[in-house]
């Protein structure tokens, strides 16, 4: 039998005359789908719209051996005791390892960043001892200061927390915070995206999936101060991070789920 079949090549539909009775479709999991051409009337391809991240990238830290901002906005950081390490693709010097006494100081540069905002990053932890560890904070407030800026940290049950402060003393009535229901993995690279639109309106994505979660706190709008932005620790309650961090991006605006998946699959990861 000779049948006209349309094959998707890139973004083009190419008609091909096929002299065959059967099509074998080999899936990534090793299984094979067999289709008898005599039973096929037509084949339709659903091509999604191209995915484009918002043009509001504020800062991008590839962390390829330095703390330079690759966004073009000049928000370069200073590495303090963190050491280059291999990234998720095995590239040497492709990320930074933090030992609990190291961090990257970005300076007091994000005071004009308010909601809505999004942050994307990768991290890896070989072990986890059920403690809270700071991954990023926009205003590195301390135990003796008030809640300022926004922060991302781990929780005691391999969860992710995102929150922000209104300038008041550290208590639930002066913050807005969300704890993910989904959990990150130990001994594997994890991709996280947080989106903050406002109170009771945040998303946490872990490895491309919406992680759900619950809210706590009743604070007002975000307030910044003169404290620096930090990767790898929060001085509040001494939340230091141990592990690897890579490809941290900060956006003005909201990343969609399609944007999240594009970042998760960057470089062919997850396929």
N, C-alpha and C positions, 0 to 999 in steps of 0.2 A: 504494500500500500504506500502511496505517495501522499503526504499530507502537508499543508502549509502551516508551519508553526512559527510564532513570533517569539524571538529570544531577546531578553533584556541585556544590552551591552552598555555599561556606563549609564547614561541617561537617554539612550536611544533604543527604540524598538526596531529590531532587524528581522525581516521575514526570511525564513529559510525553508526550502523544500527538503523534507526529511523522508528518506527511504527506509522506513523502519516500522515495526509493529508495536514497539514498547519503548517507553522512556523510563530510565532509572535515575531517580533523584537521590544523591548521596548527602545525608545530613551530617552535621558536625559531630553528633554523638556516635557516628559509625553505622547508624541504621540506614536502610534504603527503602524508598517509596517507589513502587512499581506502578506505572500508568499504562493502560492499554489504549493506544491511539484510536482504536475503533470506537471507544466509548467517550472520546473527547470531542465536544462540539467547538469549544473555543477556550483560550487561556487569557485571563485578564491580570495585568500587573498593577498593583496599587503603589504608586510612587509618591512618597510623602513630600511635603514642601521642604525645601532646603532649610536646615537649621542654622540660625545665626545667633550668636550671643549678643546681648545688648552692647551698643557702642558706648557704654558708660564704664568701661574698665578703668578703675582708678589706680590700681597698683597690681603688679604681677611679679612675684618672686620665684623664679625657676629654681633658685638655691643650688645652682650648678657650681659649687665651690666658692660662691660669694653671695652677698646679700643685695646685689644690684636689682633695681626696679626695671623690668623689661617692658613696662607699659609705655615708656617715653615721658612719663610725668615727673621723673626725677626723685622719687621717694626712696632713695637708697638707704640701706640699713648698715649697721655695724655688727659684725659677728663677735660674740664674747664667749670664747672657750668651746663653742660647738665645732665639731670636726666633720669634714666632708666624708660621705659614705656612698655606697652603691644604691641606686634608685630601684624602682620596681621593674625596670627593664634590664637591670644588671649593669648599668653604666656607672663606671667609677666616678667619684666626685659629682654624682648626679643629685644628691640631696645632702641634708645635714643630720648628723646624729647628736642628740642632746642627752647628757648624762645626769641630769638633775641639778647640775651646777652651771649650766650653760644656757645661753639664750641669744636672740638677735634683737638688738635695739633699733627700732625704726624711727625714733624721735617723735616729737609732738607734732604730727603732720596730718591727722585725720579729724581735726576739730570742726571741719565743715561738712563732715559726713553724717547724715541723719537718715532716718527711715524714709522710703524703703531702701534696703541695702541687701547685698548677698556676698557670701564668702565661700570659696571653694578651695579645698586642699586635700592632700594625701598624707596619711601617716601610717606608721608601722610600729607595733609593740611586740617584742619577743615574749615578754612576761607582763603580768598585771597583778597588782597586789591589793585590789579593791580600795584604791585611794583616788582622790580627786586630783587631776593633773591639768594645769593650764596649757592650752595649745596656742591661743591668741587672745590678746586683750588690746583694745584700742587706746585705753587710758589706764595705765598700770597702777591702780589705786592700792592702798595698803590696808592693814587691819585698823589703823588709827585714822583713816580718812573715810570719806563717804563713797557711795556707789557712783561711778562715773563711766561713761562710754558704754561699749558692748564687749562681750567676752564669749569665748567658746572653750569648753573644758570637757574632760571625761567625768563620768559619775562612777559610783562604787560598783555598779553591776554591769560594766562594759557598755554603758550608754553614753550618749552625747547630750550636753547641756548647752543651750544658747540663752543669753540674757542681756539686759541693758539696765542702766541705773539712771535715776532722775536727780542725782546730786545730794540725796538725803543720806542719813546714817545707815549703815548696813542692817537692814531688816526687810522682811517681805513687802511692807507697804511702800518701800522706796525702790523696788525693782520690778521688772517684768521678766519672766524666765520660763523656758520650756525644757522638759526632760524627755528625751526620745523613748519610745517604747521598743523600737528596734535596737539591736546591739551590734557593736563592731566585733571583729574577729581578732583573736590573738595569734601571733605568728604568721600573719598575712597582711598585705597592704590593704588599706581601707580608704575609699574616697568618700569625703563628706562635703555636702553643700548645705549651708544654712541660709535661709531667707527670712529677713525681719521686715514686715510691713508695718507693724504697730502692735499694741497690746492685744493679746489673745489672737494674734494673726501671724504665726511663724511656721515655717516648714523646716524640717530636718530630713535630709536625704542621706542614706548610707549605702554606698555601692550601687547607686542608681535607683534605689527604691525609697519611696516615701516611708519614713520611719515612725510616723504617728507620734503620740506622746501626750503629756498632760502639762498644764500650765500651773504656775504658782506666782504669787506676788500681785501687787496692785499699784505699782508705782506710776508716776507721771511720764511725760516725754523725756527722751534721752537728753542728758546734760554732759558736756565734755569739760575737761580741765587741762592743766598744763603737763600732766604726766605723759610719758612716752608710750607709744604702741610697742608691744613686745610679742615676739614669736618664741614659744618654748617655756613660758612660765607665767604665773600670776603671783605677784607678791602678796595679794590678799590670801590669808591663811596658808601661805607658803606652798602654793600649788605649782610645784616644779614638774617638768615633763621629762620622762626617760623613754627614748625611742627615736625614730626617724620622722622627719617632716619634709614634704616636698611640694612644689608647684602650688604655692598659696596665691590666690587671686582675690582681690577685693573689688566689688562692683557698686556703683551707685545705681540702684534699680533692682528689679526682680528678675531672677533667672527662672525660666519655665522648666517643666520637667523635661522637655525636649532639649533645652540647653544643658541641663544636668547630665542627660545621657550622652550628649556630644562630648562633654568634658570627661565623663567616666570612660568612654571608649577612645579617648585621644591616644594616638600612637598605636591603635589596634588592640588596646587592653580590653579583655572581656569577651573577645570574639573567638 
